[in-house]
Every structure is written in C-alpha cells, then in structure tokens.
C-alpha cells in the first residue's frame, strides 16, 4: 500500500502541553506539532510563532489566559513557513516581527508555501477559512533587534542560515532562555526542504555557545536544563549531518535522487525513524540535500504540484 502523502493521513488530535521554562516564559507544545512560545513582560505578552490559523492561535490564547490577563502586544515569527505564520492575525497584536530575509521569502514564495503546506498538513489548518491572507510583518531587521516588554528585554537575533535562510531566535537574558524555532527540534524530524545543510551545524554551535538554561524548540518537548538542551542540540546536528552526508555521497558520484533516498534511509531510519513527522520530511530533505550537494545554494520553491511529483517518484 502506498504511503499517505506527507502528513495527509495524520488526522489524530495531539495532546497539548503548556510548560513554564523560566519565570514568565512558556512553551505551547503538542507531540511534535509546531510549537509556540510565550514571553510575559511587565505590561504585555510576546508570542513566538503563531500557528497555522487563527483558530489554532485561539488554543494558544486559551492557555495564556490561564496564567496572565496581560494584552498580547507582539508576534515574533522565526521564519516564513505557513504553519508558523498564517495564524498571526488571531492574536490582534500591535506588531508582527520577522527578519528582513524572512519577509523577502514571503514575497518570493509565500503563496506557494501556503498551498504546499495546506496539502501536506490538513489537520494543522483547522479553520483555514479564517486566514485573512499572507502574513506581513510591521517590523523587520537584519541581524539583531531588541524589544522591551516593560523592563523585560527580548533580543531577536539572526544567528545563521539553518532551517531556512531567514531564521531568527528570541533570547530572554534575565532567564537565559531561547526560543529557537525550527533551528532546533527534539524527537521530531528536522524539515530540511528549505534548509541550508552546510550552515546549519555552525548555527547550532552558535546557540550552544550561549550555555542556555532552557530552550523552546520548534517541535517537541520544552527543553529545561543543560542536559536536555545539549541532547537536543546534539540530536539536531546528527540528524542534519547524517541526512546530508548520505545523500551527498550519492549525488556527487552521479547517482540518482532515488538512490540518494535509499542511502538516506539506510543511514537515518534506525536512528530517527520513530521521530515525529520523519516519513513526511524524508523525501523533501533528500531532495534539498541532493540539490545542495550539486551547488544549488537557494532552495527551489516547493509547490503543491512539485510536492506530489517528487513524493510519487520516491515511493515504492
């Protein structure tokens, strides 16, 4: 029997957790679904990653209201992917913040990504009819930006290409906690279809250099304590390098994409096969690694048609 396309067959509800990872800092997680971070300041709240629809955002707000009644003033989007950004309108925030590079990627490929992810992740787009359109930031920056929520400082930083070319992190210095988006995952496959394999390990090392007390990753459980933080950094780096090296050996020897796919399975299935969305990510990861090994620096735009064509060519 052919595998269901991407996550189209995954329609089971996930258990939601809302975990405090520092004073006034929370991680909304759901068994490998996209996470959302919450930073409570003196007078308002900052959201880190918005979910895919306003209806999904309402689930986050419901959890927030169990711990604070302060208004939501800022939504920070760590990158441009639809499942992260299209729910932003549901928070009614004054400011929506992205990196300048992430905004440019919305211009270049935002609609294509929306169409692509909608077909891949139908369960995550509950209430999709309420999405008002592409999400556009009100503020952008290149390398670094600081936002003050009263006295609480939040540093937004571009630390290098990884999951996309425009990834940013949010760092809260008074608690030594970082919200990393999909640069870091925990027991969830990294989606590398728009990634930069050569740069990603170095970006992880820059995060490691902060010697953090906690991380809210892009997917998977909140990471509290040095042991969990380092375990997630190690496993994310292993996932990225294991994927790329196995594919690059085939691509650089003139092998086919299908041969690279089988080589990646041989290298990664035993280590990562039980990770959330592993089967979903694998074909997209192989396709991007194959391109990067052949010196295609800018990831090709995924469209709903390209997704299906690639998926069908690698299955069976």
N, C-alpha and C positions, 0 to 999 in steps of 0.2 A: 504494500500500500504506500502511495506517495505521501511524503510528509506534508502536513498543512503548511501553507505559505507563511513564512516568518512567524509572527505570533497570532495569526488569524484564528487559530484553533484554541487559543488560551483565553477562555471567557469566564474562568472561575474567579470569584472575588478573593482579594488578598486581605490578610489580617493587617490592620493599620496599627502602628505603634507611634507614640509621641513621647520622645525621650529627652530629658534635660541633660545636656552635655557640658554645661557650665552655668554659672549664675545668669539667669535670664536668657539662656541660649537653648534652643530646642531643635530636634530633628524629627520631621514627619517622614516615616518610612513605611513601606508596605511590601515586604517579602520580595524584594528585587524590582519592584516598580520604581519609577522616578521619585526621588526624594525631594523634599522642600525644607529649607532651613528657615528658622525664625529667630530674629535678634530683637530683644526687647530693650529699648532705651529708656531714658528718663521720662520722655514725653510721647514717644511713638514707637512703632514697630517697623522693622525692615524684614521683607521676605526675600529669600534667596531661592530662585527658580519657582515657577508659577503653576506648574501642572499644565495639562493639555487643553482644558476647557474651563470656563467659569464655573460650571457645575462641580468639577473636580476641585477647583480652588475653594469652593464653599466647604468641602470636607476639611481642608486645612484651617479655614477660618473657624469652623466649629471647635476644633481642638485648641486654637489660640484663645478663644473666649473662655476656656476652662482655666486659663492662667493669667489673663490680663484683659482689661477693657480699653486699653490704650488704642488710639487710631493707627491704622496702617498708613505710613507716610511714603515708604519707598519699596519698590520691587527691583531687585537686582537679578539680572539674567546672566548666568555664567557663560552661555553660548546661544546659538541661534535656533537650535532644533525645536521643531513644532511641539513635541511633548513637554518641553520646558517653558515655552513662552506664550502659547496661544490662550492660556487661562489668565493672563495678566490683568485683563480688564475687570475680572471678578473681585479684585482687591480694592478698587477705587482709590488707588494711591496717587499722591501728588506727582511723584517722579518715578519713571522707569529708566533703569540704568543698564547699559551694555558697553562693551568695548567698541571702539570705532570700527575695528575689524569685524566684529560680530554683526554690527549694523550693515556693513557693506555686503555681508553674506546674505542677509535678509533681502537686500536689493537684488543680488545676483541670483539667488536660488531659494528664497523663502517660500514662494508658492509651490514650487516643485517639491520641496521638502514636506510641506503640509500635505500635499496629495499623496506623496510616497508613504509618510508615516501613518496617515489615516488608513491606508490599505493594510499596512503591516500590523498595527496595534488597535484594532477596533474597540477593544474594551477600555482603552485609555481615553477614548474620545466620547465618553458619555456626555450627552448634552451638547454635541458639537454644533447644533443649530444656533446656539447662543454665542458662538465666537463671532465678534464683530468684524474680523478681518485680520490681516497680518499685524503683528505687534511691533510698534515702532517706539524706540526709546525717546525720552525727553532730554536725557543727558548721556553723553558718551565721553570716553577718554582713551588715551593710547596706552600708557604704561602704568600709571598709578593715580588714584583719586581717593581722597579721604572724605567721609561723611560723618557728621556728628549728630547723634540722636540724643540731644541734650549734652550731657558730659560724656556719654559713651561714644568712643571713637571706633569706626569701622574703616579699615584700609582695604580698598579694592585694588587688585594688582593683576597685571598680565605677567605671568612667570615663564612663558614659553609655549610654543605650539605643542599640542598633545592630542586630545580627543577631536578638536577642530583647530583651525588657525587662530581663532579669536577667544579661546578660553580665558576666563578670569577666576580668581578666588576672592573670597571675603574673609578677612582676618580680624579677629576681635582681640586686641592686645591685652586688655585687662584680665582676660581669662586664658590667653594663649591657645585659642581655638580657631580653627579654619574650616570654612565651608568650601569644598573643592570642586563642586560639580562633578562631571564625569571624568575628570583627570584621574581620580581615584575611585575604585569600586571595591566592594567587599563581598566575596562569594557570589558575585554576579559577573557575567562576561563583560568585558570591555567591548563597546561598539566602536569599531575602528574604520568604518566605511568612509568617514570623512577625516580620518586621522593622519598623523604625521609620525610614523614609526621611528624615524631616526632621531627626532626631537623629544619624543615622549619620555624616555628614561631620564634624560637630563632635567626635564621639568619636574619629574618625581623627586629627583635628588635635591632640587632647589626647595621643594616642600619639606623634604626630610631634614634639611639643614635648619629649619625653624624649631626643631625639637619640640613638637606640639604636644599639648596635654590631651587634646581631643580633635577629631575630625568628623564632620558630617560629609560622607561621601555622596557620589551621585546616585548610586544604587546600593542596597544592602544596609545592614545594621549600622547604627551610630557607633563610632569608634572612640571609646573612652579609655585613657591610659596609654602610656608609651608602648606597652606590649601589643595592644590591638592596632594602634596607629602604625607601628612598624610592620606588623604582619600584613596589613592591607597594602602598604607601600611595596612590600616585597612581592606579594602575590600579583599586584597590578603590573609591576615591572616584569615579572616572569611571564605573565600572560602576553604582554605586548611583544617581548623579545622572542618567546617561543613561537608565536604566530609568524612574526616577520622572518625569522631565520629559516624556518622550514619552507616557507613559500619562496623566499629569495633564492635559495639553492636551486630550486626547480626553474624559476623564471630566468635566472642568469645562465642556466645551462641550455636554454631554448625550449624548455618543457612547456606543456600546455597549462591553461588555467585549471582544467580538470585534474591534471597530475599534481598541481600545486595544492589543490583542495584535499586530495587524498594524503599528501605528505603532511599537511597541517593536521589532519585528523590523527595520523599516526603519532605526531608529536604532542598533541594537545588533549585528545579525548580522555586519556587516563588521568590527566591532572585536573582538567577543568570541565569534564563532561556533565558533572552534577551542578554546575553553576547556573543560576537563573539566566534565562534568555541565551544560553550557549548555542543551541541549534539555530536560533533566529540569527544571531550575529555572525556565525561562522562563514557562510558564503560571502557576505558583504566584506568581512575582514580579509578574507583571502583575495577577493577581487582588488581591494585597495592595496594590500601588500604587494601583489603581483605588479600593479601599476607603479608603485613607488620604487620597487626593485629595478624597474626599467626607466627610472629617472623622470617619471611623471610627478612633478612636485605638487601641483594643485589637484586635489581630489576632483574627479569628474562628477558632475551633478547627477544625483540619483533622481530618477523619475519613476512614476508608477509602472510605466512600460518597461523601463530598463530593469527595475527590480525583478519583475516577473520573468523576463527573458534570462537574466543571469541565474535566478533561482532554479528555473527549469533545466538550464544547461548543466547544472552541477549535481542535481539529484539523480538517484537511481544508480 
